[in-house]
Amino acid sequence: MRFFVSCTLPLLLQPLTSTMSSTAFKLPITASSPKSVLTINYSAAMAGRVDFAYLRDNCGANDTSVMSEPNNSLATTRNQIFQLGAITGKICSMFMLAPHDFNSNADESRPSPNDDPFWTEPSPQKDALSRQLGQLFLHLFTISATVNLDLVTCILKKIELNGQKYPVELCKGKAGKYTDYSALTGITKNEGQCTINTPTKTSSNDMEDTTTVEGVTILIRNFADERLWHRHHCPRNIALAMMGEVGELAEIFQWKKDEGELETKLSEKELDKVGQEIADVAIYLLRLADVCHVQLGEEARKLVEAREKV
């Protein structure tokens, strides 16, 4: 899997347009500043964040709408993967009507596609897409709970592994696959990929608070910026990358059939692979929401609250 490298277009990070106060970003207007550099209003950015634990505990993991089998059955998990594909399909259909990405190499002075009014201005289309992204996020919590994994732990372990696969000094500004650096990292297709004993990625500052959706979003953004990958990220590209990761998660279950319980059908190594693929989908989802000016934690929180009112 290429972490944030499969896209080929630029990223400009502009202020998010939602009224939520969890983040407040201002782009410095200087010729010498990288397009991704942000100045952050600390007090505003720390306010109103959404905890992963809150979403985990209230995501509706016990919802039986897609479960016709016991929660720990293989059939239930496969049903949830189908549901993940269905939600992703709805998102992809929306991106068919989204502004096209373009190749920035021809003209660096052109505005980023992320700054198109489609993404920066309120609209029924943008609201519908934001809700679907929030729905997908909550569903990842449901899948994680069913296979007895903690979503944020999976994400942080995978970010840590990706840091080893893509050292800054080797891949800055490059769009190569991790195997391009295998001779120096020791990580190949078959070696060094397990995260069972991998520590979780830790934050370097309070802005990267790894207990909150906004903090992990900033952590992922900084990961990309350190490697100068921000220029490769834009909405439709990231959406396609996320779709590919959903396929890789489905691939693990495609020949498992629907009989038996998870613990008897998945080895520890296979379960680790499941966690990594769930993390890959989540990482791209968090990145997609970021470049689309969508506050994913807030969207998920609103969906949780709406469910509680029913």
DAHU-V805871 format. One record per backbone hydrogen bond with DSSP energy under -1.0 kcal/mol. CO is the residue of the C=O (numbers start at 0). NH is the residue of the N-H. If there is no record, write none. Layout:
co=(CO/CO)
nh=(NH/NH)
This chain:
co=(1/23/25/27/33/38/39/40/41/49/50/51/52/59/63/69/71/72/73/74/75/76/77/78/79/80/81/82/83/84/85/86/87/88/89/90/91/93/102/106/111/112/115/115/116/122/123/124/125/126/127/128/129/130/131/132/133/134/135/136/137/138/139/140/141/142/143/144/149/150/151/152/153/154/155/155/156/157/158/159/160/161/166/166/167/170/176/177/180/180/181/190/204/205/208/210/211/212/213/214/215/216/217/218/219/220/221/223/224/226/228/229/231/233/234/235/236/237/238/239/240/241/242/243/244/245/246/252/259/261/261/266/267/268/269/270/271/272/273/274/275/276/277/278/279/280/281/282/283/284/285/286/287/288/289/293/294/295/296/297/298/299/300/301/302/303/304)
nh=(3/40/38/29/36/25/41/44/45/212/54/55/56/62/66/72/261/76/77/78/79/80/81/82/83/84/85/86/87/88/89/90/91/92/93/94/95/96/105/109/114/115/118/119/120/126/127/128/129/130/131/132/133/134/135/136/137/138/139/140/141/142/143/144/145/146/148/147/153/154/155/156/157/158/159/200/160/161/162/163/164/165/169/170/171/173/179/180/183/184/185/187/207/208/211/51/215/216/217/218/219/220/221/222/223/224/225/228/227/172/231/232/8/237/238/239/240/241/242/243/244/245/246/247/248/249/250/255/73/264/265/270/271/272/273/274/275/276/277/278/279/280/281/282/283/284/285/286/287/288/289/290/291/293/292/295/298/299/300/301/302/303/304/305/306/307/308)
